[in-house]
């Protein structure tokens, strides 16, 4: 610790070599503490829906339109404000439409009006930040011009012609569009300071890869891992079961293109193998996206065959891993070994259930966990491809480096799923190698195991890799939160009582304020002022996402198209600014082209959750705490630093 302190002081001394330099920085940091708290935005369960996600990033989850309304109300009509907002959201596309609609003289006049409005809006969204931070958000090519227009007194008689010449020359040199585009992007970056993604970027939707690419461009972002993200971590770390689950889900949602086209992983051997051994099966038909057009009969057959092949390999390997780890307490999920193959009956919980739509032709009734030689080779080849894919590794490394099982930030506790508890609210304990993990320790343990497995990918059985699969489906997984994942039963058992997945008691107790305050105390947060923010469970129609005296908020509103019928909306975003918290409800997003052409936004309603009596300052935030620590160190440095 002493070494770290000395090293930190040495770094500060090099950065601020004189008393005057130290003094100036202390003045700067103390001033920053009194700025208003910047805006944070929270989203969850994006599930590959890139276009909807990008729209919310561009709009600041509706915050940008609210700023435009505040600034220009009374100066612009609602229609003009809407057109201006979409110019800021989609500058390249909206400028192309302007070029088609206006003559050269009309366009030049429009540029002059638009420049002023852009600069006024940039000033307005910059008020919470230092000039240095605003400069860093600007496109380097336009920093000088933008700062002159922002901070100069345009009404000053002595400089009036100076500013007129700047704007006229911008137009004359053909840089007007580039300036508008650059300024729009700067505004987008500043309207929300910190983005929190509370899990499940991957699976179901077509472009999680583009979401990750977008996240890398944001100035400040953190991710709390979800159960679907864990499948991808697991596959890249060498987990055969995570790999098979991942591919099966991609097949089910007709999304194998992300494997083949986005990440360049060859599935041809798998497709060929599936076509040789499996036939059409109604239980394995893909879920179709109506926006992508219907699949052909041949496409449905191919996907059905691939899904069957993956499911059977998955069920076989589940037997192996569950038997390998009796401490997982998952013997009740040894389903393939509980099948009477002659009678087509499943023995489950002391009862017999008839099976239909079975595809067990490659299962040995005497040794149901045994893979065929061809199955083993297919798994080995796919696993090698996943662990060696550089593009996938790059995306997942970003999520590992910027992610965690949970995060504590500004008195908010963020995690994707749950904390496993019993009916009385006591933490349930996972015991491995005589070590006991519960509550916060359980999340910390899984966090370490994920990083260990990902940073040391193996092609063999090991506890860390198997624990990634346990996080997907285990009864004490904080990312799953149920007693069982009934995938097998949903494929083969028509009796709906076998499909029931009993949720952990957390999901009923989270309505209770005393329980939530107990959890906040477990993480050393204030029971009175803290909040818990979760994703994972889509909030169904008629249910309230705000619980426990407004201290528990579930922000999974069904971003994925697959959940729109369940939630009746297109997702939630939580905004937290210096005035408090608002939950924003979104309408389902159609397409980017529709949004641009028809200027259709997706913001439905805003609901105030928590409103402070006195505006919050940077000094009250996590960033403020770090600044105060640095001020203390600088004050110590001030006593020993030379005058010159």
Secondary structure, 3 states (H helix, E strand, C coil): CHHHHHHHHHHHHHHCCCHHHHHHHHHHHHHHCCCECCCEEEECCCCCCHHHHHHHHHHCCCHHHHHHHHHHECCECHHHHHHHHHHHHCHHHHHHHHHHHCCHHHHHHHHHHHHHHHHHHHHHHCCCCCHHHHHHHCCHHHHHHHHHHHHCCCCCHHHHHHHHHHHHHHHHCCCHHHHHHHHHHHHHHHHCCEEEECCCCCCCCCCHHHHHHHHHHCCCEEEECCHHHHHHHHHHHCCHHHHHHHHHHHHHCCCCHHHHHHCCCCCHHHHHHHHHHCCCCHHHCCCCCHHHCCCCHHHHHHHHHHHHHHHHHHHHHHHHHHHHCHHHCCHHHCCHHHEECCCCEEEECCEEEEECCCCCCCCCCCCCCCCCHHHHHHHHHHHHHHHHCHHHHHHHHHHHHCEECEEEECCEEEECCCCCECCCCCECCEEECCEEECCHHHHHHHHHHHHHHHHCCCCCCCHHHHHHHHHHHCCCCCCCCECCCCHHHHHHECCHHHHCCCECCHHHHCCCHHHHHHHHHHCCCCCCCCEEEECCCCCCCCCCCEECCCCEEECCCCCCHHHHHHHCCCCEEEEEECCEEEEEEECCCCCHHHHHHHCCCCEEEEEEEEECCCCCEHHHCHHHHHHHHHHHHHHHHHCCCCCC
